[in-house]
Amino acid sequence: MFIAGNFISALAQILDMILQFYMWIIIARALLSWVNPDPYNAIVQFLYKVTEPVLYPIRRATGSFSGGLDLSPMIVILAIMFLKSFVVASLYGLAMRLR
């Protein structure tokens, strides 16, 4: 059981880091929307390619509010925070019980 606990703990840690990294990518994408970035820039293209598959369905479902306010980045960030609080914490708890 010790090995299973370590494996689940490592899995939780990797998931936590991936979610944290993706949250920062979403924040960078939201900040880019405030300026007029060069669409041919490699970094801008990367941010769009990585975030658009997640943001587009939420944007389509919620629409935009008056003034063109896009809430999809905030919704995704809240979902990431929920996943970190629920899934990652549950995996850590399971790992501790298996040790």
VMD Tcl script that draws the C-alpha trace (Angstrom):
set ca {
  {0.00 0.00 0.00}
  {2.96 2.30 0.54}
  {3.75 2.31 -3.20}
  {0.12 3.05 -4.12}
  {0.07 5.97 -1.67}
  {3.24 7.42 -3.16}
  {1.91 6.95 -6.69}
  {-1.37 8.72 -5.92}
  {0.49 11.50 -4.11}
  {2.76 12.01 -7.13}
  {-0.26 11.98 -9.43}
  {-1.97 14.61 -7.28}
  {1.14 16.78 -7.30}
  {1.48 16.58 -11.10}
  {-2.22 17.36 -11.57}
  {-1.89 20.32 -9.20}
  {1.07 21.71 -11.18}
  {-0.71 21.22 -14.53}
  {-3.83 22.99 -13.28}
  {-1.74 25.84 -11.83}
  {0.19 26.22 -15.11}
  {-3.02 26.21 -17.16}
  {-4.54 28.83 -14.88}
  {-1.58 31.13 -15.57}
  {-1.99 30.51 -19.31}
  {-5.66 31.53 -19.04}
  {-4.64 34.68 -17.15}
  {-2.06 35.54 -19.82}
  {-4.69 35.03 -22.53}
  {-7.12 37.31 -20.68}
  {-4.46 39.99 -20.32}
  {-3.68 39.76 -24.03}
  {-7.31 40.49 -24.81}
  {-6.85 43.97 -23.33}
  {-4.24 44.90 -25.94}
  {-4.02 44.36 -29.67}
  {-1.35 41.62 -29.96}
  {0.27 40.58 -33.21}
  {-1.74 37.50 -34.28}
  {1.33 36.09 -36.04}
  {3.46 36.09 -32.89}
  {4.34 32.53 -31.88}
  {3.50 33.10 -28.21}
  {0.11 34.61 -29.05}
  {-0.66 31.72 -31.39}
  {0.35 29.22 -28.69}
  {-1.88 30.88 -26.09}
  {-4.83 30.90 -28.48}
  {-4.35 27.27 -29.53}
  {-4.07 26.05 -25.95}
  {-6.94 28.05 -24.46}
  {-9.51 28.37 -27.23}
  {-10.77 24.74 -27.05}
  {-11.71 25.36 -23.40}
  {-12.85 28.98 -23.62}
  {-14.95 28.77 -26.80}
  {-17.69 26.41 -25.52}
  {-18.05 28.47 -22.34}
  {-18.09 31.72 -24.32}
  {-20.75 30.30 -26.64}
  {-22.89 29.11 -23.70}
  {-22.66 32.34 -21.70}
  {-22.53 34.88 -24.51}
  {-21.10 38.29 -23.80}
  {-22.52 41.00 -21.62}
  {-23.00 44.61 -22.61}
  {-19.76 46.18 -23.65}
  {-18.39 42.84 -24.86}
  {-17.37 41.55 -21.42}
  {-16.15 37.97 -21.73}
  {-16.55 35.98 -18.52}
  {-15.23 32.68 -19.89}
  {-11.67 33.10 -18.48}
  {-13.10 33.78 -15.02}
  {-15.38 30.74 -15.25}
  {-12.44 28.52 -16.29}
  {-10.29 29.88 -13.46}
  {-13.07 29.16 -10.96}
  {-13.39 25.63 -12.38}
  {-9.63 25.12 -12.00}
  {-9.79 26.36 -8.41}
  {-12.63 23.92 -7.74}
  {-10.67 21.03 -9.27}
  {-7.64 21.92 -7.17}
  {-9.73 22.16 -4.00}
  {-11.77 19.01 -4.61}
  {-9.95 16.54 -6.86}
  {-6.35 17.29 -5.91}
  {-7.16 17.52 -2.21}
  {-9.11 14.24 -2.42}
  {-6.17 12.53 -4.12}
  {-3.80 13.81 -1.41}
  {-6.19 12.55 1.27}
  {-6.42 9.14 -0.37}
  {-2.64 8.97 -0.63}
  {-2.26 9.75 3.07}
  {-4.72 6.99 4.00}
  {-2.83 4.46 1.86}
  {0.53 5.19 3.49}
}
mol new
graphics top color blue
foreach p $ca { graphics top sphere $p radius 0.5 }
foreach p [lrange $ca 0 end-1] q [lrange $ca 1 end] { graphics top cylinder $p $q radius 0.2 }
display resetview
